Amino acid sequence: MKNIVILGSTGSIGTQTVDILDSIDARVCAISVNTNIVRAEEQARLLHPSLVAVYDAASAAELAKKLADTDIRVVSGMDGLIEAATLPEADVVVTAVVGMVGLLPTIAAIDAGKDIALANKETLVCAGQIVMQRARDKDVAILPVDSEHSAIFQCLQGAAGNRLSRILLTASGGPFFGMSAQQLRHVTKEQALRHPNWSMGAKITIDSASMMNKGLELIEAMWLYDVEPDDIDIVVHRESIVHSAVEFEDGSVIAQLGNPDMRLPIQYALTYPQRVPCKVPPLDLPRRHNLTFFAPDEEAFPALGLARRAAAARGNLGAVMNGANEAAVDLFLHDRIPFYRIPELVRGAMDAVDYLPEITVDDVLESDRAAREVVYSLAE
């Protein structure tokens, strides 16, 4: 039986992880949440972890009162997240928190020798060279949870030592597929939050609408699979059935297909290399007879070009881009900027913050802070 920690247990990935637990041989020893203590109490009573980490201190105090009749410890803040991620009895940490908050707990878990089921893409976008080197040094597995990176991981099981030629990273295209840059100047928050295929949290849904999500995934794939950004092609696939593919030097392509349901890649990350029955309904190919593929419109969706720029530069530019994007998306979700300004503000921060070719964790954190500061000043 695997002992697992779920960081971000009340979010989209976290709740779907909880949903598949009865399909696998696993016990949850810790969970973490931000402020949703109603759901956290439900999960704590259902899963009986030894520890619950609540990032918000006031919410942690409130949850501790609610769980006073149990032996579950409640901790708070970044120290609490790190304590959860490094519990001695844990085997695997599911990093399902959204944003830069996942970086330090992930590094701490790696340093403690825990395998990582990685759903927090910002960890590799901001500090890929640091995180992957730490994982190699500690002989820790980084198991991808994102559907696209899980697909690539699964396709590579058939590589038999052969070198891949390129990665075909699929994208749904989001709710604004086919719109011009001019049309995107008039879209609303409600439209941006209406994803055609996937049910996700607000921030990731906005990233999908701007296609920044795919840019982040390009950088993540670069670090996970040790390839150059030019060897990753983004392909818009509206149906979200082909989750990604790899091409080998002879031109052969291996793809992974499945219904658009995150429970499958979550489960595979937690059971790898074994496969066990899953709650996701099997793919009915005759019903999916029309699979389409398109090149992305990088003029309408400039976030893709910004991500390629960050991928090529490496250093601190990924942290700058990610921090700026998080700040810009937050402004958009609070109705302080229009949608089209998100990539404008990200570009402004990437131009303004000093570039560092070699980075430490402190450099990553400072670059993130500086990028957010630039975005908020430009938005005024």
C-alpha positions as CSV (number, residue, x, y, z in Angstrom):
1,M,0.0,0.0,0.0
2,K,1.3,3.5,-0.9
3,N,1.1,6.3,1.5
4,I,0.3,9.5,-0.3
5,V,0.1,13.2,0.4
6,I,-2.3,15.4,-1.5
7,L,-1.2,19.0,-1.7
8,G,-4.3,21.0,-2.9
9,S,-6.8,18.3,-2.0
10,T,-9.9,20.5,-2.4
11,G,-9.1,21.8,-6.0
12,S,-10.0,20.1,-9.2
13,I,-7.0,17.7,-9.3
14,G,-7.2,17.1,-5.6
15,T,-10.8,16.1,-5.5
16,Q,-10.4,13.8,-8.5
17,T,-7.4,12.2,-6.7
18,V,-9.7,11.5,-3.8
19,D,-12.3,10.1,-6.2
20,I,-10.0,7.4,-7.5
21,L,-8.6,6.3,-4.2
22,D,-11.0,3.4,-3.9
23,S,-9.6,2.1,-7.2
24,I,-6.0,1.8,-6.0
25,D,-4.1,0.5,-3.0
26,A,-3.3,3.7,-1.2
27,R,-3.7,5.5,2.1
28,V,-3.8,9.3,2.5
29,C,-1.5,10.4,5.3
30,A,-1.8,14.2,4.8
31,I,-3.8,16.8,2.8
32,S,-3.4,20.5,2.3
33,V,-5.8,23.2,1.4
34,N,-5.8,27.0,1.0
35,T,-9.0,28.3,2.7
36,N,-11.7,25.8,1.8
37,I,-12.1,24.3,5.3
38,V,-15.7,23.1,4.7
39,R,-14.4,20.6,2.1
40,A,-11.2,20.1,4.1
41,E,-13.2,18.9,7.1
42,E,-15.2,16.5,4.9
43,Q,-12.1,15.1,3.4
44,A,-10.3,14.8,6.8
45,R,-13.2,12.8,8.3
46,L,-13.4,10.6,5.2
47,L,-9.7,10.0,4.7
48,H,-8.4,10.1,8.3
49,P,-5.0,11.6,7.5
50,S,-2.6,12.3,10.4
51,L,-2.1,15.9,9.2
52,V,-4.0,18.7,7.5
53,A,-2.1,21.7,6.3
54,V,-4.1,24.9,5.8
55,Y,-2.2,27.7,4.1
56,D,-4.3,30.4,5.5
57,A,-3.6,30.7,9.3
58,A,-7.0,32.0,10.3
59,S,-8.7,29.2,8.4
60,A,-6.3,26.7,10.0
61,A,-7.3,27.8,13.4
62,E,-11.0,27.4,12.5
63,L,-10.5,23.9,11.1
64,A,-8.6,22.8,14.2
65,K,-11.6,23.7,16.3
66,K,-13.9,21.7,13.9
67,L,-11.6,18.7,14.1
68,A,-11.0,18.9,17.9
69,D,-12.9,15.6,18.4
70,T,-10.3,13.8,16.2
71,D,-6.5,13.1,16.6
72,I,-5.8,14.9,13.3
73,R,-3.2,17.7,13.6
74,V,-3.8,20.9,11.8
75,V,-0.8,23.1,10.7
76,S,-0.6,26.3,8.7
77,G,1.4,28.4,6.3
78,M,4.3,27.4,4.1
79,D,5.9,25.6,7.0
80,G,2.7,23.5,7.3
81,L,2.8,22.7,3.6
82,I,6.4,21.6,3.8
83,E,5.7,19.5,6.9
84,A,2.9,17.7,5.0
85,A,5.1,17.2,1.9
86,T,7.9,15.6,4.0
87,L,6.0,13.3,6.4
88,P,8.3,10.4,7.1
89,E,5.6,7.8,6.3
90,A,4.7,9.3,2.8
91,D,5.8,7.5,-0.3
92,V,4.3,9.9,-3.0
93,V,3.3,13.5,-2.9
94,V,0.6,14.7,-5.3
95,T,1.4,18.3,-6.0
96,A,-2.0,19.6,-7.0
97,V,-1.7,23.2,-5.7
98,V,-1.9,26.0,-8.3
99,G,0.9,28.4,-8.8
100,M,4.3,29.2,-7.3
101,V,3.1,28.1,-3.9
102,G,3.9,24.6,-5.0
103,L,7.6,25.1,-5.5
104,L,9.1,25.0,-2.0
105,P,7.0,22.0,-0.8
106,T,7.9,20.1,-4.0
107,I,11.6,20.7,-3.5
108,A,11.3,19.8,0.2
109,A,9.5,16.5,-0.7
110,I,12.2,15.7,-3.3
111,D,15.0,16.4,-0.7
112,A,13.1,14.0,1.7
113,G,13.2,11.3,-1.0
114,K,9.5,11.3,-1.9
115,D,8.3,10.5,-5.4
116,I,6.3,13.3,-7.0
117,A,3.0,13.0,-8.8
118,L,3.4,16.4,-10.5
119,A,0.3,18.4,-11.4
120,N,1.8,21.8,-10.4
121,K,3.3,22.8,-13.7
122,E,4.7,26.1,-12.3
123,T,7.3,24.1,-10.4
124,L,9.1,23.1,-13.6
125,V,8.3,26.3,-15.5
126,C,10.0,28.4,-12.8
127,A,12.8,26.1,-11.6
128,G,13.0,23.2,-14.0
129,Q,16.7,22.9,-14.0
130,I,16.9,23.0,-10.2
131,V,14.0,20.6,-9.6
132,M,15.1,18.0,-12.2
133,Q,18.7,18.0,-10.9
134,R,17.5,17.5,-7.3
135,A,15.3,14.6,-8.4
136,R,18.2,13.0,-10.2
137,D,20.5,13.5,-7.2
138,K,17.9,12.0,-4.8
139,D,16.9,9.2,-7.2
140,V,13.3,10.5,-7.0
141,A,10.7,9.8,-9.7
142,I,8.8,12.8,-11.2
143,L,5.5,11.2,-12.5
144,P,3.4,13.6,-14.6
145,V,-0.2,14.1,-13.9
146,D,-1.1,16.6,-16.6
147,S,-3.0,14.7,-19.3
148,E,-0.6,15.8,-22.0
149,H,2.6,15.0,-20.1
150,S,1.1,11.7,-18.9
151,A,0.4,10.9,-22.5
152,I,4.0,11.6,-23.6
153,F,5.2,9.6,-20.6
154,Q,3.0,6.6,-21.7
155,C,4.1,6.9,-25.3
156,L,7.7,6.8,-24.3
157,Q,7.1,3.4,-22.7
158,G,7.3,2.1,-26.3
159,A,10.5,3.9,-27.2
160,A,12.7,0.8,-26.5
161,G,15.7,3.1,-26.2
162,N,15.1,4.9,-29.5
163,R,15.6,8.6,-29.6
164,L,12.5,10.7,-30.2
165,S,12.4,13.2,-33.0
166,R,9.8,15.5,-31.6
167,I,6.9,15.8,-29.2
168,L,3.4,16.7,-30.5
169,L,1.8,18.5,-27.6
170,T,-1.9,18.7,-28.1
171,A,-4.2,21.6,-27.1
172,S,-7.9,22.0,-27.1
173,G,-7.7,25.5,-28.3
174,G,-9.9,26.7,-25.4
175,P,-13.1,28.7,-25.8
176,F,-11.7,31.2,-28.2
177,F,-10.4,28.9,-30.9
178,G,-10.7,30.6,-34.3
179,M,-11.0,34.1,-33.0
180,S,-8.8,36.9,-34.3
181,A,-6.7,39.1,-32.1
182,Q,-9.2,41.9,-32.8
183,Q,-12.1,39.7,-31.7
184,L,-10.3,38.8,-28.5
185,R,-10.3,42.4,-27.4
186,H,-14.0,42.1,-26.7
187,V,-14.4,38.7,-24.9
188,T,-15.8,38.5,-21.3
189,K,-14.7,36.7,-18.2
190,E,-17.8,34.5,-18.4
191,Q,-16.8,33.4,-21.9
192,A,-13.2,32.8,-20.9
193,L,-14.3,30.6,-18.0
194,R,-16.4,28.4,-20.3
195,H,-14.0,25.6,-21.4
196,P,-15.4,23.3,-24.1
197,N,-14.0,20.0,-22.8
198,W,-12.4,20.1,-19.4
199,S,-13.6,21.0,-15.9
200,M,-10.8,22.9,-14.2
201,G,-10.2,25.7,-11.7
202,A,-10.6,29.3,-12.7
203,K,-6.9,30.2,-13.1
204,I,-6.1,27.2,-15.3
205,T,-9.3,27.8,-17.4
206,I,-8.2,31.3,-18.1
207,D,-4.7,30.1,-19.0
208,S,-6.3,27.7,-21.4
209,A,-8.3,30.5,-23.0
210,S,-5.2,32.6,-23.5
211,M,-3.2,29.4,-24.5
212,M,-0.7,30.3,-21.8
213,N,-1.5,26.9,-20.3
214,K,0.0,25.3,-23.4
215,G,3.0,27.5,-23.2
216,L,3.6,26.5,-19.6
217,E,3.2,22.8,-20.7
218,L,5.8,23.3,-23.4
219,I,8.4,24.4,-20.9
220,E,7.3,21.6,-18.5
221,A,7.8,19.1,-21.3
222,M,11.2,20.5,-22.1
223,W,12.4,19.8,-18.6
224,L,10.6,16.5,-18.0
225,Y,11.8,14.9,-21.3
226,D,15.1,16.7,-21.7
227,V,14.4,18.1,-25.2
228,E,14.9,21.4,-26.9
229,P,11.8,23.7,-27.2
230,D,12.2,23.6,-31.0
231,D,11.5,19.8,-30.8
232,I,8.1,20.4,-29.3
233,D,5.2,21.2,-31.7
234,I,1.9,22.4,-30.4
235,V,-1.1,21.0,-32.2
236,V,-4.7,22.2,-31.6
237,H,-7.0,19.2,-31.3
238,R,-10.5,20.3,-30.5
239,E,-11.9,17.0,-29.3
240,S,-9.3,16.4,-26.5
241,I,-9.1,12.7,-27.3
242,V,-5.5,12.5,-28.5
243,H,-3.7,13.7,-25.4
244,S,-0.3,14.0,-27.0
245,A,2.1,12.0,-29.2
246,V,5.7,11.4,-29.9
247,E,7.4,11.1,-33.2
248,F,10.6,9.0,-33.7
249,E,13.4,9.4,-36.2
250,D,11.8,7.0,-38.8
251,G,8.6,9.2,-38.8
252,S,6.5,6.8,-36.8
253,V,4.2,8.5,-34.3
254,I,2.9,6.9,-31.1
255,A,-0.1,8.7,-29.5
256,Q,-2.1,8.2,-26.3
257,L,-5.9,8.5,-26.6
258,G,-8.6,8.5,-24.0
259,N,-11.7,10.4,-22.8
260,P,-11.0,13.9,-21.5
261,D,-11.0,12.9,-17.8
262,M,-8.2,13.7,-15.4
263,R,-8.8,10.7,-13.2
264,L,-7.0,8.4,-15.7
265,P,-3.6,10.3,-15.7
266,I,-3.9,10.8,-11.9
267,Q,-4.4,7.1,-11.4
268,Y,-1.6,6.1,-13.7
269,A,0.9,8.4,-11.8
270,L,-0.1,6.7,-8.6
271,T,0.0,3.1,-9.8
272,Y,2.9,3.3,-12.3
273,P,4.1,1.0,-13.7
274,Q,1.0,-1.1,-13.0
275,R,-2.4,-0.4,-14.6
276,V,-5.6,-1.2,-12.7
277,P,-9.3,-0.7,-13.6
278,C,-10.3,2.9,-13.7
279,K,-13.6,4.7,-13.2
280,V,-13.2,6.6,-16.5
281,P,-15.5,5.1,-19.1
282,P,-13.7,3.4,-22.0
283,L,-13.1,5.3,-25.2
284,D,-15.8,4.6,-27.8
285,L,-13.9,5.3,-31.0
286,P,-16.8,4.8,-33.5
287,R,-18.6,7.7,-31.7
288,R,-15.4,9.8,-32.0
289,H,-15.1,9.4,-35.7
290,N,-14.2,13.0,-36.4
291,L,-10.8,13.9,-34.9
292,T,-9.4,17.3,-36.1
293,F,-5.9,18.9,-35.9
294,F,-4.9,22.5,-36.5
295,A,-1.8,24.7,-36.2
296,P,-2.1,27.3,-33.4
297,D,-2.6,31.0,-34.3
298,E,0.3,32.6,-32.5
299,E,-0.7,36.0,-33.6
300,A,-4.1,35.8,-31.9
301,F,-2.5,33.9,-28.9
302,P,0.8,35.6,-28.2
303,A,1.3,33.7,-25.0
304,L,2.7,30.8,-27.0
305,G,5.5,33.0,-28.4
306,L,6.3,34.3,-24.9
307,A,6.6,30.8,-23.6
308,R,8.9,29.8,-26.4
309,R,11.0,32.8,-25.6
310,A,11.2,31.8,-21.9
311,A,12.0,28.2,-22.8
312,A,14.8,29.2,-25.1
313,A,16.3,31.6,-22.6
314,R,16.0,29.3,-19.5
315,G,17.4,31.0,-16.5
316,N,14.9,33.1,-14.5
317,L,12.7,34.0,-17.5
318,G,10.3,31.1,-16.8
319,A,9.7,32.4,-13.3
320,V,9.3,35.9,-14.6
321,M,6.7,34.9,-17.2
322,N,4.8,32.7,-14.8
323,G,4.7,35.2,-12.0
324,A,3.6,37.9,-14.4
325,N,0.9,35.6,-15.8
326,E,-0.4,34.7,-12.4
327,A,-0.7,38.4,-11.5
328,A,-2.3,39.3,-14.8
329,V,-4.9,36.5,-14.6
330,D,-5.7,37.5,-11.0
331,L,-6.4,41.1,-12.3
332,F,-8.6,39.8,-15.1
333,L,-10.6,37.5,-12.7
334,H,-11.2,40.6,-10.5
335,D,-12.4,42.7,-13.5
336,R,-9.4,45.1,-13.4
337,I,-8.1,44.4,-16.9
338,P,-9.6,43.1,-20.1
339,F,-8.6,39.7,-21.4
340,Y,-6.3,40.9,-24.2
341,R,-4.1,42.7,-21.7
342,I,-2.9,39.5,-20.0
343,P,-0.1,38.7,-22.6
344,E,0.7,42.4,-22.9
345,L,1.4,42.6,-19.2
346,V,3.4,39.4,-19.2
347,R,5.5,40.7,-22.0
348,G,6.1,43.9,-20.1
349,A,7.4,42.1,-17.1
350,M,9.6,39.8,-19.2
351,D,11.1,42.9,-20.8
352,A,11.5,44.8,-17.5
353,V,12.9,42.2,-15.0
354,D,16.6,41.6,-15.1
355,Y,17.5,38.3,-16.8
356,L,19.6,35.8,-14.9
357,P,21.1,32.9,-16.9
358,E,22.0,30.9,-13.8
359,I,19.5,30.7,-10.9
360,T,19.0,29.6,-7.3
361,V,15.7,29.0,-5.5
362,D,16.0,32.5,-4.0
363,D,16.5,33.9,-7.5
364,V,13.3,32.2,-8.6
365,L,11.3,33.6,-5.7
366,E,12.7,37.1,-6.2
367,S,12.1,37.0,-10.0
368,D,8.5,35.9,-9.3
369,R,8.0,38.8,-6.8
370,A,9.6,41.3,-9.2
371,A,7.4,40.2,-12.1
372,R,4.2,40.6,-10.1
373,E,5.3,44.0,-9.0
374,V,5.8,45.1,-12.7
375,V,2.4,43.8,-13.7
376,Y,0.6,45.6,-10.9
377,S,2.4,48.8,-11.7
378,L,1.7,48.5,-15.5
379,A,-2.0,47.8,-14.8
380,E,-2.6,51.0,-12.8
